[in-house]
């Protein structure tokens, strides 16, 4: 197991190098420049030259890339061209919001998707099975931004039950040491703030979790259908084991491998930032941050942010691979 983990971590080095080159070339291929985007109509050749000299954008591309590699090797992603703040500082402020939103969405997706998929497989060919397939198809097909707008209109505008934007009430002056608002409220036992934070989290989590929920439900259904007709399941039933024990120990556990794979992939994708959801709900996470960086041609933010999210995605997939041996002891890594 240790050898497998070390090998995966070593493979991460060429992946990150290749990704850094692609991102570096891609952001500089975008039309315009940071100076043009930020200065707008006030821009003049003198101002553009001064701006490029300040941030080293007037140097040859290979020199800029080498400096970028040197700073990144020390876990320093540079300074944002737009906000003039260290990129690492902005990541520390933005990534906790994305973590909360992604975890809330995945809790919803797994908490509803796995039971729905399991029950649909147990009632294969029935009304519940066809209904779950229909609903999951709608969940996959409906655009996230459209669902987000519908949820805002219904629950925030028409009914007034839930807030429509942000992570917390704008008038709140509560401090957040970890920037994980839910965790901070629990640790300080500030239940009023906890309720407020959860209310702000519900609509974005439902909108973001709709597609993973549908995918998890469909994968669970397919995995359970594939497993429940295996010889060892029939043997367990023939031995007189209770149906609940057969379902839990023999069917669901052996169906967890593909389910855990899709859960890991979806979690990695959500942690990479939900641009549409965060934009509609003005949720200050990584997705909205990178979107603003694209419009501002903010090279350091795009390079550092995308590289950081690649690390997160690879790490999540590594955890999924390791979990295989825990779920199914027959799997061993050499």
N, C-alpha and C positions, 0 to 999 in steps of 0.2 A: 504493500500500500504506500509506504513512504517513498519507494522508488518511483511509483506511478505519479505521485504528487510532485516530486522534484522534476521529473521529466516534463510534466505539463507546465511547470513554472519556467523551465528553461526554454520551452517552445514559445513562451510568451514574449521573449526578447525579440526574435525576428518578426513576430506579428506586430509588436508595437513599433519597431523601426519602420516596417513597410507602411503601417498605418500613418505614422508621423509624416512620411514622405508624401503619401497620397493627400493627406489633409493640407500639408504645406503648399503643395502645388495647386490643389483645388481652390483654396481660399484666395490665392493670388490670381487665379484665372477668372474670378468674379469680375464683372464690369465695374469700373469706378475704383475709388480708393478710400481708405478711412478718412482722409482729409476732406475729400469731396463730399462724402456722406454726412460728416459731422458739421462742417462749415456751411454747407448748403449754398444759398444764394450769396452769402457774404464772402465766398471763397475768391481768392486772388492768387495768381502764380506765386507771389511772395509768401503768402500765408501757407499755401500748400507746401512750398519748399521748406519753410520753418518747421511745419508739423512733421514732415517726413524726416528731417534731420533729427528732431527731438526723439523720435521713436525708431530711428535707424532704418527707415523704409527706403532711403535713398541708396543704400548699400547694395552690392550685387546679391543676387538671390542665394548663391551658395554660402556667402558670408552670413546672411540672415539665418539660413538653416543651421549652420554650424553653431551660431550663438544660441539658437533655440535648443539644439541638442545639449549644449553645455549647461544651460539653465535648467532644462528638464531633468538632466541627470542628478541634479541637486534638489529635485522635487519643487522646483520654482518654475511656474508656468508664465512668468512675466507679469506685466502690468497692462490692464485694460486701456485701450486707446480712448474709449468713450468716457469711462468713469475715473480713470487715473488711479485705480485701486488695484492691489495685487489680485491676480486671478485666483490664487489659492484661498484668499479671504472670501471672495465672492462664492467660491465653491462651498466653503464651510457654511455660508449663510443660505445658499440655495438648495444644496443637496438634501439636508434634513427634510425640507418641505416635500421634495420628490419621494423620499423614503416613506414618509407618512402616507402620501397619496397612493403610492404603488402598493404598500402593504394593505391599506384599507381596501383597495380594488381587488387584490388577490385573495384577501380573506373572504370578501363577498363571492368572488368567482369560485373558489375552492369549497366554501361552506355551502353553496347552493349547487354548483356544477357537479360535484362528485355524487351527492345523494340523488340528484335528478337523473344523471346518467346511469347510476346503479339501478334505480327503480325502473327506468325505461327499459334496461336490458332484461330485468326480471319479468317485465310485462311485455316482452317482445311481441310485436304485431298487434298489440291492443291500442285502445284509444289514448291511453297515457303515453305510450311510446310514440305514436304518430304526432300527438300534440307537442311533446318535448322536441321532436325533430323540427316541427314547424316553427316553434318559438326560437330554438337555437339558430335556425336558418335566418330568421328575422334579426336576431342579435348579431350575427356575423355580417349581415348585409347592410344594416342601417349605419350611415356615417356617424362617427363619434360626435362631430361638431353639431350635427343636426339633432341628435339625441340630447346633447348638452343644452342646446337652445330650448328644446321642448321642455326639459326638466326645469330650467330656469323660469320659463313662462308659466308653467303650471304651479310649481311649488313655491316659487319666490314672488312672482308678480300677481298671479290670480289668487292663490290661497294665502300667501304671506307666511308660510310655515317655516321656511328655511332661508338663510341669507344667500345671495346670488354671487358674491365676489369675495375674494380675499381668504385669509386663513383665520382671522380673528377680528373682533370688533375694532374698528379704527380708533375708537376712544379708549381702548384698553391700554393701560400703562404697565402691565405686568412684564417682568423681566423673564427672559428665556435663555438660561445658561447654555443649554445644549442645542437650541433652535429646534428641538423636537417638542412641539407645543403640547402634545398629548402626554408625553413622558414627563415634561416639566410640571404640568398641572397635577399629575398623579403624585410626583415626588414631593411637591409642596402642599399637597392636599387642598388645592384650590379648586373645589368642585364646580364653582360657578364658571371659572375659566375653562375647565374641562368640558362642560356642557356646551359652551360657546364654540370651542374649537371643534368638537365633534359635529355640531350643527353645520359649521362651515365646510366640514369634510364630506358630508353625506352625498350631496349632489355631484361633486366632481368624482367621487369614488364610484358611484353608481354608473355615471357616464363612461368612465374609463374602464370599469370592470365588466361592461356588457359583452364586449367581444371575447375576452378571456373566459368569461362564464360560459358562453356558448361553445367555445372550443373545448374547454375542460369537460363539459357535459357530453359532447359528441365522442371525444376520445375515451371517456370512462365507459360509455355505452358500448363502444366497439371492443374495448379491452375485456369487459365483463362477458360479452357475448362470446368472445374467443376462448375465454378461460373456463366458463361454466360447463362446457361439454367435454372437458379433458377427462382422461381415465381416472386420475387421482381424485377428482371431484365426485365422479360416480362411485368410486370405491368408498369415499368418506360417507356418502349418503347410504350406501349399502350396509355399512357398519352400524348404522342407526344413530349417527351423530345428529344433534339438533340442527335444524335448518339455519338458525342464527349463527351457530358455530361454523358450519360449512361456509356460509356466506362470508364471515369475518376472517377466518383463518386460511381457507383454501381458495376462495374466489377473489375476494377484494385484495388480499395481500399479494397474490400473484399477478393481479391486474395493475398493481401500483407502478410497475416499471415504466410503461409508456405514459401513465398519468403524471408521474414525477418528472419525466422528461419535458412534457409540455408545460407543466407548472414552472419548471426552472427557466425554460425559454421565455415564457410570458413574463415572469418576474424580471428577468434581465432586460427585456424590452421596455417594460414599464419604468424600471429604474433608469433607463436611458433618457427619460424625460418625455412627458406626454404633451407635445407642443400644442395640439388643437384643444385639448381639455384645459390645459393651464391658461391658454389665451382666452378662451370663452369665459372662464370663471376668474380671470385675473389672479390666478394662483401663482405665487412667486417661487416657482421651482426651476429646475434645470432646463426644461423645455422652453419656457417663456424666455429665459435668459439667453439661450442659444439662438432663438428666433430674433431677438433684438440684436444680437451680435452679427447675424447675417445681414440685416438691414443696415447696420452701422459699419459693415466691413471690418469688424473688430477682430483682427487676426489673432492676437494672443488669446482672447477668450475662446474663439473657435478651435484653435489648436489645442489649448490646454483642456478645454471642456470635453471635446470629443475623445481625446486621449484618455482622460480620466474615466469617462463612461465606458470606453473599451476595456479598461482594467476591471471595472465593476462587472461588466457582462461576462468576461472570461472567468472571473472569480466565482460568480454565481453558477456558471456551467461546471466549474471544477467541483463545487459543493454537490451539484446534482450527480455527477459521476461517482463521487465518493459515497453518496447515499445509496447507490445501487447495491453495494456490498452489504449495507445495513438492512435494506428491504429484503434482498434475496441472498442469503448466506452462500448459495451455490456459486455466486459470482465472486471471483477473486482476481486481483490485479497482480501481475508479476513484473 
